[in-house]
Amino acid sequence: MIGLLLSCRENIENANQPGQEEIADSVLKTGGVRYIRLESGHQVWTKKVGKGLVKVLLLHDGPGLSHDYLQCFEDYIVGKGIEIYYYDQLGCGNSDNPLDTALWNISRFRDEVEQVRKALGLEQFYIYGHGWGGMLALEYLTQYQENLRGVILSNASAGLNPDYRRSLLKKYLSASEFQVLDSLCTRLDFNSPLYNQLLYSRYYNQTFCRLNPWPAPLLTSLAKSNHSQFRQMIGDDVLNSRGNLSSWQRWDTLQTLSVPALIIGGMKDEVNPADVKELGRKMPNSRTIFCEKGSKMSMFDDQTHYFRELIRFLKESEEGSFNPDPLPES
């Protein structure tokens, strides 16, 4: 019976049966959870946590992960006058998962973020983007920065850099292991157990998350991940970019982004620290910080430093005391 009700969620929501009482969203208590219907008819899941004048919309990594691993934000931010909004992008976590792979492109996701922003009533808010979410935040900024008080770009760049990833793979794998990986990629044999074993035992435990064991919220996100979406946008080939994000870049528009920006890099991340520095150098109103122990999941493996700088940025931006890095000499 429960499964039937879940599968018929849309019909239940649209039903207007005699005797049913309508309750306004402002009165009904749902623990902050709300489904938002997109213009396409699909629904995405959101949740508000905390209460305050400072509002932050969180864009998770992936493509294809879910919000769950970002729940560590609650331990540092809630109670400080800050509202955070979790949001599972379409195809992810608790949101609808349509089968149409044509939906998995960054311009559609950009428009989705704006629809979510309007539905939540967010004005002059902060947007936080982690990994792929940082790329999406940059894409959103190119059209909608007037809606924002600031942006936080974490472990992100303005374009993919498979050459740097290849250099890291050569660093963490032996010569023979790299040769095996290269052969598997050439044959497009991404379902081989050896392929995943090499990546998870030699590479991702160095560049994705350096804790042992990995935190429970991160494992939850990974268990929910939409690999079809990741394959469409990034591709399975760890040595080459084959997805539809392979040609995406925003390096040439960064100088037009004037909102206060905090850029967070992880020195152990597969995102090249040089690219993170370049991101900050080209954004005129930005501050760049690095987590020395941080991987892609710097919010876990360099947690105290990570959230100290994030909260400092929000506080200074609200007070009008934010000082960006000095502009580079021309």
GIMOSUL-V990880 format. One record per backbone hydrogen bond with DSSP energy under -0.5 kcal/mol. NH is the residue of the N-H (numbers start at 1). CO is the residue of the C=O. If there is no record, write none. Layout:
nh:co
NH:CO
NH:CO
This chain:
nh:co
5:1
6:2
7:3
8:4
9:6
12:8
13:9
14:10
15:11
15:12
20:17
27:24
28:24
30:28
33:30
34:46
36:44
38:36
38:42
41:38
44:36
45:88
46:34
47:86
48:32
49:84
54:81
55:53
56:83
57:126
58:56
58:85
59:128
60:58
60:87
65:61
69:66
70:67
71:68
72:69
73:70
74:71
75:72
76:72
76:73
77:73
78:73
78:74
80:77
83:54
84:49
85:56
86:47
86:84
88:45
89:87
91:96
92:89
95:92
96:43
101:99
103:100
104:101
105:103
109:105
110:106
111:107
112:108
113:109
114:110
115:111
116:112
117:113
118:114
119:115
120:116
121:117
121:118
122:117
123:121
124:147
125:147
126:55
127:150
128:57
129:152
130:59
131:154
133:130
134:131
135:131
136:132
137:133
138:134
139:135
140:136
141:137
142:138
143:140
144:140
145:141
147:144
148:145
149:125
150:125
151:260
152:127
153:262
154:129
154:152
155:153
155:264
160:248
164:161
165:161
166:162
167:163
168:164
169:165
170:166
171:167
172:168
173:169
178:174
179:175
180:176
181:177
182:178
183:179
184:180
185:181
186:182
187:183
188:185
189:184
190:188
192:189
195:192
196:192
197:193
198:194
199:195
200:196
201:197
202:198
203:198
203:199
204:199
206:203
207:203
208:204
209:204
218:215
219:215
220:216
221:217
222:218
223:219
224:220
225:221
225:222
226:64
227:225
230:226
231:227
232:228
233:229
234:230
235:230
238:236
240:237
242:234
242:240
243:234
244:232
245:233
246:243
248:245
250:158
253:250
254:250
254:251
256:253
257:254
258:256
260:149
261:285
262:151
263:261
263:287
264:153
264:262
265:263
265:289
267:291
268:294
269:266
269:294
270:207
272:270
275:272
276:272
277:273
278:274
279:275
280:276
281:277
282:278
283:279
284:282
285:257
286:283
287:261
289:263
291:265
292:290
294:291
296:207
297:208
298:295
298:296
300:297
301:297
302:298
303:300
306:302
307:303
308:304
309:305
310:306
311:307
312:308
313:309
314:310
315:311
316:312
317:313
318:314
319:315
320:316
321:316
322:316
324:322
325:286
